[in-house]
Amino acid sequence: MRYTFLEGNKDGCILIARILLMMLYVIFGWNKVVGFSGTVAYMATVGVPLPVVTAGIALFMEFVVGLAIVVGFYTRPLALLLAIYTVGAAVIGHQFWNMVDPDRAASMINFYKNVSIAGGLLLLCITGPGSYSIDKR
């Protein structure tokens, strides 16, 4: 029973997991859409090269790719791409190893949250989006 408990609801559970996993990306991606100039300014303050291009990539990855995964469109490759992006964002944006407390502790939490989310994205890449998706796989 422990291995078949949700088997009958597997596709529904995968749909809920996709939505929950992408909420963060879609919400913060939308914030980048409506506040693009602020996103560019933030990127410039943290020293990211080409802040306009970097902000555009962040907007696309979070909002567009996030929505695509929610509806189950090219889920496997986009989940893998988003996992790589998420680890990169963790390394660039949450360099706790260069900080002192209390900033260090908060940044470490965010770094490892990103790493954990990347793990969920890799799992989604392996399992696929389920039948409640455009991909239907």
Z-matrix of the N, CA and C atoms (Angstrom, degrees):
N
C 1 1.448
C 2 1.524 1 111.50
N 3 1.301 2 118.02 1 -37.16
C 4 1.460 3 119.14 2 -174.91
C 5 1.525 4 112.46 3 -64.28
N 6 1.332 5 118.30 4 -22.91
C 7 1.455 6 120.51 5 -179.96
C 8 1.522 7 112.25 6 -95.29
N 9 1.296 8 118.06 7 -12.80
C 10 1.460 9 120.98 8 -177.94
C 11 1.522 10 112.64 9 -115.84
N 12 1.302 11 118.03 10 7.33
C 13 1.463 12 123.31 11 -174.29
C 14 1.528 13 112.32 12 -52.31
N 15 1.312 14 118.19 13 -48.55
C 16 1.463 15 121.34 14 -177.42
C 17 1.526 16 113.11 15 -106.54
N 18 1.310 17 117.57 16 10.32
C 19 1.465 18 121.21 17 -174.61
C 20 1.530 19 111.86 18 -56.24
N 21 1.320 20 117.25 19 -40.15
C 22 1.458 21 120.19 20 179.78
C 23 1.514 22 113.45 21 -69.48
N 24 1.316 23 117.10 22 -20.17
C 25 1.465 24 122.74 23 -179.28
C 26 1.525 25 111.92 24 -113.57
N 27 1.308 26 116.41 25 20.54
C 28 1.466 27 121.47 26 -174.20
C 29 1.528 28 112.28 27 -56.46
N 30 1.327 29 117.82 28 -48.60
C 31 1.461 30 120.49 29 -177.90
C 32 1.524 31 112.16 30 -65.10
N 33 1.318 32 116.73 31 -38.49
C 34 1.463 33 120.08 32 176.58
C 35 1.520 34 111.64 33 -65.53
N 36 1.315 35 116.15 34 -39.94
C 37 1.468 36 120.27 35 178.30
C 38 1.526 37 111.36 36 -66.26
N 39 1.324 38 116.37 37 -39.17
C 40 1.471 39 119.27 38 177.84
C 41 1.523 40 110.18 39 -65.21
N 42 1.334 41 117.74 40 -39.42
C 43 1.464 42 120.84 41 176.78
C 44 1.526 43 110.67 42 -60.68
N 45 1.324 44 116.95 43 -47.37
C 46 1.467 45 120.67 44 178.93
C 47 1.524 46 109.81 45 -61.85
N 48 1.329 47 117.47 46 -41.63
C 49 1.467 48 120.81 47 178.98
C 50 1.529 49 110.71 48 -62.41
N 51 1.341 50 117.28 49 -42.19
C 52 1.475 51 119.97 50 178.51
C 53 1.521 52 110.54 51 -60.93
N 54 1.321 53 116.54 52 -45.07
C 55 1.473 54 120.44 53 -179.54
C 56 1.522 55 110.35 54 -63.06
N 57 1.332 56 117.17 55 -48.73
C 58 1.473 57 120.19 56 -179.04
C 59 1.520 58 111.98 57 -62.99
N 60 1.321 59 116.67 58 -40.47
C 61 1.466 60 121.07 59 -178.84
C 62 1.529 61 110.92 60 -67.22
N 63 1.320 62 117.18 61 -32.99
C 64 1.464 63 120.30 62 -175.73
C 65 1.521 64 114.16 63 -92.11
N 66 1.326 65 118.12 64 -10.28
C 67 1.469 66 119.88 65 -179.75
C 68 1.523 67 111.78 66 -53.62
N 69 1.302 68 116.15 67 -47.22
C 70 1.462 69 121.48 68 -179.27
C 71 1.528 70 111.02 69 -57.48
N 72 1.335 71 115.76 70 -47.54
C 73 1.459 72 120.16 71 -177.49
C 74 1.525 73 111.84 72 -66.46
N 75 1.311 74 116.90 73 -45.45
C 76 1.461 75 120.05 74 -176.83
C 77 1.525 76 110.75 75 -66.69
N 78 1.314 77 117.73 76 -43.24
C 79 1.474 78 120.38 77 179.80
C 80 1.523 79 110.90 78 -63.31
N 81 1.331 80 117.14 79 -50.18
C 82 1.462 81 119.37 80 -178.10
C 83 1.527 82 111.67 81 -73.69
N 84 1.327 83 116.81 82 -28.88
C 85 1.466 84 119.87 83 173.06
C 86 1.515 85 111.26 84 -64.90
N 87 1.343 86 116.74 85 -42.00
C 88 1.459 87 119.95 86 177.48
C 89 1.527 88 110.46 87 -62.77
N 90 1.324 89 116.77 88 -39.84
C 91 1.473 90 119.40 89 176.24
C 92 1.525 91 111.13 90 -59.26
N 93 1.325 92 117.13 91 -34.62
C 94 1.461 93 120.66 92 176.80
C 95 1.528 94 111.46 93 -71.02
N 96 1.328 95 116.85 94 -33.37
C 97 1.468 96 120.70 95 177.02
C 98 1.524 97 110.02 96 -63.93
N 99 1.330 98 117.27 97 -51.63
C 100 1.466 99 120.70 98 -175.30
C 101 1.524 100 113.11 99 -78.85
N 102 1.324 101 117.33 100 -19.44
C 103 1.467 102 120.74 101 179.46
C 104 1.511 103 111.24 102 -124.86
N 105 1.330 104 116.27 103 47.05
C 106 1.458 105 120.17 104 -173.91
C 107 1.524 106 112.44 105 -59.27
N 108 1.323 107 117.80 106 -41.48
C 109 1.467 108 119.83 107 -178.96
C 110 1.524 109 110.98 108 -63.93
N 111 1.324 110 117.73 109 -36.72
C 112 1.454 111 120.89 110 176.05
C 113 1.523 112 112.08 111 -66.65
N 114 1.325 113 115.85 112 -36.75
C 115 1.460 114 120.21 113 177.20
C 116 1.522 115 110.41 114 -64.89
N 117 1.332 116 116.23 115 -42.66
C 118 1.465 117 120.82 116 177.90
C 119 1.526 118 109.87 117 -62.47
N 120 1.322 119 117.10 118 -43.63
C 121 1.465 120 120.78 119 178.96
C 122 1.525 121 111.07 120 -61.88
N 123 1.321 122 117.17 121 -42.15
C 124 1.458 123 120.45 122 178.04
C 125 1.524 124 110.80 123 -62.65
N 126 1.333 125 116.65 124 -45.01
C 127 1.469 126 120.45 125 179.40
C 128 1.528 127 110.65 126 -58.75
N 129 1.323 128 116.04 127 -38.49
C 130 1.472 129 120.38 128 179.32
C 131 1.530 130 110.98 129 -66.85
N 132 1.339 131 117.35 130 -38.18
C 133 1.469 132 119.71 131 -177.81
C 134 1.521 133 112.58 132 -69.78
N 135 1.336 134 117.29 133 -28.55
C 136 1.465 135 118.91 134 179.50
C 137 1.519 136 111.91 135 -90.41
N 138 1.327 137 116.78 136 2.17
C 139 1.454 138 120.77 137 173.31
C 140 1.514 139 115.82 138 81.13
N 141 1.319 140 116.93 139 21.05
C 142 1.462 141 120.00 140 177.61
C 143 1.528 142 108.54 141 -73.16
N 144 1.334 143 117.93 142 133.52
C 145 1.468 144 118.94 143 179.34
C 146 1.527 145 111.31 144 -66.53
N 147 1.329 146 116.18 145 147.66
C 148 1.464 147 122.84 146 179.82
C 149 1.524 148 111.88 147 48.31
N 150 1.336 149 117.34 148 66.86
C 151 1.464 150 119.95 149 -172.44
C 152 1.530 151 114.46 150 -58.74
N 153 1.324 152 118.65 151 -32.33
C 154 1.473 153 120.03 152 178.95
C 155 1.522 154 109.97 153 -68.07
N 156 1.322 155 116.85 154 -44.25
C 157 1.471 156 121.10 155 179.16
C 158 1.530 157 110.03 156 -66.43
N 159 1.318 158 116.39 157 -44.40
C 160 1.460 159 120.98 158 -179.69
C 161 1.523 160 111.05 159 -62.66
N 162 1.330 161 117.26 160 -41.91
C 163 1.466 162 120.61 161 177.44
C 164 1.525 163 110.45 162 -64.60
N 165 1.312 164 117.46 163 -38.38
C 166 1.468 165 120.93 164 177.00
C 167 1.521 166 112.04 165 -64.07
N 168 1.323 167 116.19 166 -41.08
C 169 1.472 168 120.22 167 177.04
C 170 1.526 169 109.82 168 -63.86
N 171 1.327 170 116.92 169 -44.58
C 172 1.465 171 120.72 170 179.64
C 173 1.520 172 110.69 171 -61.75
N 174 1.306 173 117.33 172 -43.71
C 175 1.465 174 121.89 173 178.48
C 176 1.528 175 110.43 174 -60.12
N 177 1.316 176 117.12 175 -48.30
C 178 1.462 177 121.69 176 -179.52
C 179 1.525 178 111.17 177 -62.42
N 180 1.321 179 116.55 178 -48.32
C 181 1.459 180 120.36 179 -176.65
C 182 1.530 181 111.10 180 -64.15
N 183 1.293 182 117.19 181 -42.27
C 184 1.459 183 119.53 182 -175.65
C 185 1.520 184 112.59 183 -78.99
N 186 1.321 185 117.75 184 -47.95
C 187 1.463 186 119.44 185 -174.34
C 188 1.523 187 112.59 186 -85.36
N 189 1.319 188 117.34 187 -54.58
C 190 1.466 189 120.82 188 -175.17
C 191 1.529 190 110.78 189 -69.44
N 192 1.322 191 116.73 190 -51.73
C 193 1.473 192 119.76 191 179.79
C 194 1.531 193 109.73 192 -65.00
N 195 1.320 194 117.31 193 -38.85
C 196 1.470 195 120.18 194 177.44
C 197 1.520 196 112.18 195 -58.62
N 198 1.329 197 117.62 196 -45.84
C 199 1.468 198 120.80 197 177.90
C 200 1.523 199 111.41 198 -65.41
N 201 1.330 200 116.65 199 -39.41
C 202 1.465 201 120.13 200 179.41
C 203 1.534 202 110.48 201 -60.78
N 204 1.318 203 116.59 202 -41.03
C 205 1.461 204 119.79 203 179.51
C 206 1.531 205 110.70 204 -69.76
N 207 1.327 206 117.90 205 -37.10
C 208 1.466 207 120.76 206 177.64
C 209 1.531 208 110.49 207 -57.71
N 210 1.324 209 117.04 208 -44.50
C 211 1.468 210 119.63 209 -178.59
C 212 1.522 211 112.03 210 -85.33
N 213 1.318 212 117.21 211 -6.14
C 214 1.451 213 121.06 212 177.08
C 215 1.507 214 113.77 213 78.14
N 216 1.320 215 117.27 214 45.48
C 217 1.455 216 123.41 215 -179.85
C 218 1.527 217 109.25 216 -109.76
N 219 1.339 218 117.04 217 117.68
C 220 1.471 219 122.25 218 -175.77
C 221 1.527 220 110.78 219 51.68
N 222 1.300 221 115.56 220 43.57
C 223 1.463 222 122.04 221 -171.05
C 224 1.522 223 113.73 222 -59.44
N 225 1.309 224 117.34 223 -48.48
C 226 1.469 225 119.45 224 -175.11
C 227 1.519 226 112.69 225 -62.54
N 228 1.341 227 119.42 226 -52.93
C 229 1.473 228 117.41 227 -179.58
C 230 1.525 229 112.87 228 -67.69
N 231 1.339 230 117.02 229 -35.02
C 232 1.468 231 118.68 230 179.96
C 233 1.523 232 111.50 231 -70.86
N 234 1.328 233 117.77 232 -34.38
C 235 1.466 234 120.32 233 176.61
C 236 1.528 235 110.05 234 -64.35
N 237 1.323 236 116.63 235 -40.89
C 238 1.465 237 120.35 236 177.44
C 239 1.526 238 110.52 237 -64.66
N 240 1.313 239 117.04 238 -45.49
C 241 1.469 240 121.45 239 178.59
C 242 1.526 241 111.11 240 -61.12
N 243 1.336 242 116.35 241 -42.98
C 244 1.459 243 120.04 242 179.80
C 245 1.527 244 111.70 243 -68.42
N 246 1.325 245 117.55 244 -32.45
C 247 1.473 246 120.61 245 175.94
C 248 1.526 247 110.04 246 -63.28
N 249 1.330 248 116.35 247 -44.59
C 250 1.470 249 120.75 248 178.41
C 251 1.528 250 110.23 249 -63.23
N 252 1.325 251 116.66 250 -44.90
C 253 1.470 252 121.67 251 177.53
C 254 1.535 253 110.25 252 -58.55
N 255 1.320 254 116.78 253 -43.61
C 256 1.460 255 121.65 254 -176.25
C 257 1.526 256 111.68 255 -65.29
N 258 1.319 257 117.14 256 -40.96
C 259 1.467 258 120.08 257 176.36
C 260 1.530 259 109.79 258 -66.38
N 261 1.325 260 116.66 259 -41.48
C 262 1.470 261 120.16 260 176.64
C 263 1.519 262 111.58 261 -60.83
N 264 1.324 263 116.85 262 -43.20
C 265 1.470 264 120.76 263 178.10
C 266 1.528 265 110.85 264 -63.08
N 267 1.322 266 116.87 265 -36.35
C 268 1.468 267 120.54 266 177.60
C 269 1.522 268 110.65 267 -64.08
N 270 1.323 269 116.68 268 -45.71
C 271 1.465 270 121.24 269 -178.35
C 272 1.525 271 110.85 270 -66.66
N 273 1.322 272 117.22 271 -40.00
C 274 1.468 273 120.72 272 -178.63
C 275 1.522 274 111.77 273 -78.54
N 276 1.339 275 116.76 274 -42.29
C 277 1.457 276 119.93 275 -170.04
C 278 1.510 277 116.63 276 -95.12
N 279 1.314 278 117.99 277 -14.29
C 280 1.468 279 120.01 278 -174.92
C 281 1.526 280 110.70 279 -132.73
N 282 1.306 281 116.53 280 59.98
C 283 1.466 282 122.23 281 -177.21
C 284 1.529 283 110.52 282 -81.42
N 285 1.323 284 114.81 283 69.98
C 286 1.466 285 120.51 284 -177.21
C 287 1.520 286 112.46 285 -61.95
N 288 1.325 287 117.23 286 -25.24
C 289 1.468 288 121.45 287 -178.19
C 290 1.528 289 111.68 288 -69.24
N 291 1.335 290 117.54 289 -13.53
C 292 1.466 291 122.04 290 177.43
C 293 1.525 292 112.02 291 -103.73
N 294 1.316 293 118.61 292 11.47
C 295 1.462 294 122.10 293 -172.67
C 296 1.526 295 110.66 294 -120.32
N 297 1.332 296 113.83 295 168.13
C 298 1.461 297 121.37 296 172.72
C 299 1.531 298 107.85 297 -120.32
N 300 1.331 299 116.15 298 157.26
C 301 1.463 300 120.22 299 -179.57
C 302 1.521 301 110.10 300 -62.52
N 303 1.314 302 119.57 301 148.39
C 304 1.455 303 130.38 302 5.62
C 305 1.539 304 113.66 303 -86.22
N 306 1.328 305 118.18 304 -13.14
C 307 1.468 306 120.18 305 179.80
C 308 1.523 307 111.44 306 -61.47
N 309 1.312 308 116.26 307 -35.88
C 310 1.464 309 121.46 308 -178.52
C 311 1.524 310 111.08 309 -59.97
N 312 1.311 311 117.40 310 -45.82
C 313 1.470 312 121.33 311 -177.42
C 314 1.527 313 110.97 312 -63.26
N 315 1.324 314 117.15 313 -46.05
C 316 1.469 315 120.63 314 -179.91
C 317 1.528 316 110.78 315 -64.22
N 318 1.302 317 116.77 316 -41.81
C 319 1.459 318 120.33 317 -179.97
C 320 1.528 319 111.42 318 -67.89
N 321 1.327 320 117.41 319 -35.65
C 322 1.466 321 120.95 320 178.23
C 323 1.529 322 110.11 321 -65.06
N 324 1.326 323 116.76 322 -41.37
C 325 1.465 324 120.40 323 177.76
C 326 1.526 325 109.85 324 -60.27
N 327 1.323 326 117.14 325 -47.02
C 328 1.464 327 120.76 326 -179.56
C 329 1.526 328 111.83 327 -65.55
N 330 1.323 329 117.55 328 -37.18
C 331 1.460 330 121.27 329 177.49
C 332 1.530 331 109.90 330 -59.79
N 333 1.330 332 115.95 331 -50.97
C 334 1.461 333 118.97 332 -177.15
C 335 1.529 334 112.52 333 -72.70
N 336 1.324 335 118.48 334 -25.41
C 337 1.470 336 120.02 335 171.23
C 338 1.520 337 109.48 336 -63.41
N 339 1.322 338 116.52 337 -44.33
C 340 1.468 339 119.87 338 177.79
C 341 1.526 340 111.20 339 -60.35
N 342 1.309 341 116.38 340 -43.58
C 343 1.468 342 120.31 341 179.43
C 344 1.532 343 109.95 342 -62.41
N 345 1.318 344 117.19 343 -41.66
C 346 1.469 345 120.67 344 178.72
C 347 1.523 346 111.36 345 -65.42
N 348 1.317 347 117.35 346 -41.81
C 349 1.465 348 120.87 347 177.35
C 350 1.524 349 109.82 348 -62.02
N 351 1.320 350 117.08 349 -40.12
C 352 1.473 351 120.43 350 177.23
C 353 1.523 352 110.15 351 -60.38
N 354 1.316 353 117.36 352 -37.36
C 355 1.463 354 120.69 353 175.75
C 356 1.515 355 111.71 354 -62.28
N 357 1.324 356 117.30 355 -42.08
C 358 1.461 357 121.04 356 176.24
C 359 1.517 358 111.78 357 -63.41
N 360 1.321 359 116.42 358 -38.02
C 361 1.467 360 120.55 359 177.68
C 362 1.527 361 111.30 360 -66.84
N 363 1.324 362 117.22 361 -39.02
C 364 1.469 363 119.79 362 176.12
C 365 1.528 364 110.90 363 -63.92
N 366 1.310 365 116.48 364 -39.12
C 367 1.457 366 120.23 365 176.70
C 368 1.531 367 110.77 366 -63.45
N 369 1.319 368 116.95 367 -41.01
C 370 1.465 369 121.15 368 176.35
C 371 1.523 370 110.83 369 -63.65
N 372 1.312 371 116.52 370 -37.95
C 373 1.461 372 121.27 371 176.90
C 374 1.524 373 110.43 372 -60.60
N 375 1.301 374 117.13 373 -39.54
C 376 1.466 375 121.55 374 -178.84
C 377 1.532 376 111.48 375 -76.20
N 378 1.335 377 117.45 376 -45.41
C 379 1.462 378 120.20 377 -175.75
C 380 1.516 379 112.97 378 -76.99
N 381 1.330 380 117.07 379 -29.63
C 382 1.458 381 120.93 380 -175.10
C 383 1.517 382 110.80 381 85.07
N 384 1.338 383 116.93 382 175.41
C 385 1.457 384 121.63 383 -172.15
C 386 1.519 385 115.24 384 -84.02
N 387 1.329 386 118.75 385 -8.45
C 388 1.454 387 120.89 386 -175.77
C 389 1.522 388 111.12 387 81.39
N 390 1.315 389 116.02 388 179.90
C 391 1.463 390 119.36 389 -174.22
C 392 1.520 391 113.37 390 -79.81
N 393 1.343 392 118.01 391 -17.19
C 394 1.467 393 120.40 392 176.37
C 395 1.522 394 108.95 393 -87.02
N 396 1.319 395 115.20 394 67.82
C 397 1.459 396 120.90 395 -176.42
C 398 1.516 397 109.30 396 -161.06
N 399 1.304 398 116.08 397 165.46
C 400 1.458 399 120.76 398 174.01
C 401 1.519 400 109.50 399 -65.91
N 402 1.333 401 116.51 400 -39.09
C 403 1.471 402 121.48 401 179.48
C 404 1.532 403 111.93 402 -66.79
N 405 1.344 404 116.77 403 -33.86
C 406 1.469 405 123.88 404 -178.03
C 407 1.527 406 113.84 405 52.91
N 408 1.324 407 116.91 406 42.63
C 409 1.470 408 121.30 407 179.60
C 410 1.513 409 110.79 408 -130.70
